[in-house]
């Protein structure tokens, strides 16, 4: 028999003032169920969905996380199922009059002595993988590059055992776009900074068509590529810079398709030789650059997985590492929580500026933040974006926020950073790759096989049922927190140690083992012509 059926009825409230709680039992609970507190369900309530702890009058605020997530559209009796159709969503918090850098927590004790085995790059950054990435200026070359990459993996890669993979940085940009529009800087700098991700070892190789708007020199202008070997600077001059390695398919030298493929493979082998000479070395945990994200979220995201990630985030910050949290629409309703944690007024104002820009972007498209929540989010118990945001923010932990990264920019400081990205899993991950992350943590409650070819992705399940069913896709089961089998701290430390093992190459994530890789998806707010 399934022992889960013998578990007593359980609900979880996040704050003593909350007037709703979520049902924790797998499969939900039927009408008539009586909790140890004496609360009786008036109707069946699915797992993760809210039950009213008290009688709620029409118009009464509904509190979860001690935050108003909605107002009752009609009287709701104690023990009733509280779902999105019964709630009016609150209006968004205005961006003026916010608390600015008001939270000044005592400095946390440094976390010392933790290391991993990484690849030190010429620019000082550290990779967790040793990958040859082939950049593309335009979608037109994607088929040719993919053909070449498949041959490189089959014919060349086995000769270079220290190289983990060969990745084509495919995208849908490069031509048919308003390349000089102000917002075109977002996709251009995103592609540029993806090419310079620490996991690629400074080996930049580009495949170009020739007639595209995004010419190689515009994508990677002189001076953007670090020297492959800084030891040569004294010999060749302090102003030396690497020459951009470009294979242009329209060059007259290419006669036939196979000529193009041979050229790509010939250039790739030069980079593979240099990458293969690299060795892992012991580096401090402070060299981790971690992107945290959630997708396929449910009501447990803010109860189990995200709090555990938040605890781990604080550990990483104490160790001197960099952590980026993101997703504008999933923090917008908690902006006051973020500006109050800013280390300086300038950091707070930068967050406000990013929120205002995105508000205008949504308004231009005649949508609002309510467009964020998906059918799966709602099926998992999240009534609206306000409730979702409260659970999403918890991934950031409690450390002060020391910087803001605009879309497509590279993170240039350590500490806890807010990387302003859309909430789309694919675009958020792409922008975090551009920001320089070398390790990714992704929490999910509904389940998603999300992965990236460029960066290892550690997947954290919010529920034990998901972790059990997707046992060979989820790396960490945070559902044990709701089951009473582990604490938030336990899972946070488990995740921290797993990060060091994955970063060192001692352990592969499930997404890596199965080679589950989502496409890079650029954020392009500029017009397409």
Secondary structure, 3 states (H helix, E strand, C coil): CCHHHHCCCCEECCCCCCCEEEECCCCCECCCCECCCCCECCCCECCCCEEECCCECCCCEEEECCEEEEEECCCECCCCEECHHHEECCCCCCCCCCCCCCCCCCCCCCCCCCEEEEEECCCCCEECCCEEEEEECCHHHHHHHHHHHHHHHHHHHHHCCCCCEEEEECCCCCCCECCCCCCHHHHHHHHHHHHCCHHHCCCCEEEECCCCCCCHHHHCCCCCCCCCCHHHHHHHCCCCCCCCEEEECCCCCCCCHHHHHHHHHHHHHHHHHHHHCCCCEEEEHHHCEEEEEECCCCCCCCCCHHHHHHHHHHHHHHCCCEEEECCHHHCHHHHHHHHCCECCHHHHHHHHHHHHHHHHHHHHCCCCHHHCCCHHHHHCCCCCHHHHHHHHHHHHCCCCEEEEECCCCCCCCCEEEEECCCCCHHHHHHHHHHHCCCEEEEEECCCCCCCCCCCCEEEEECCHHHHHHCCCCCCEECHHHHHCCCCHHHHHHHHHHHHHHHHCCCCCCHHHHHCCCCCCCCCCCCCEC
